[in-house]
Amino acid sequence: MAKDDYFVVAYKILTYLYQCLKRGDKPEDSALTATAYQLNESYWQFIVESLVNECYLDGVTDVSIIGGERHTFTHDLRITPKGIGYLMVMDNPFMKKVENALKISVICLN
């Protein structure tokens, strides 16, 4: 799987937010941007909005900008209990494949 595949990015976002929650840290705004994941803005917005619509995330604010453009702000983004459940590999065999793909890509980079 490519690093910009939907499920890979979703896994990374949810994992980051879950780790922050467990540590009691506020997620860094800079870690939750299209740039941080090397994505174009519309794809980033699609992923975040999808995760919100599936109730895996909350804390997103949509703001209309002049000209009708939408921009997704993630300053208060949090993982939900349903999002934590999504990460539980035992309940989601597809996430196991994503996790394995990420481990392989990390090994290949070393």
Buried (B, 14 or more C-beta within 10 A) or exposed (E): BEEEEBBBBBBBBBBBBBEBBEEEEEBEEEBBBBEBBEBEBEBBBBBBBEBBEEEBBBBBEEEEEEEEEEEBBBEEBBBBEEBBEBBEBEEBEEBEBBBEBBEEEEEEEE
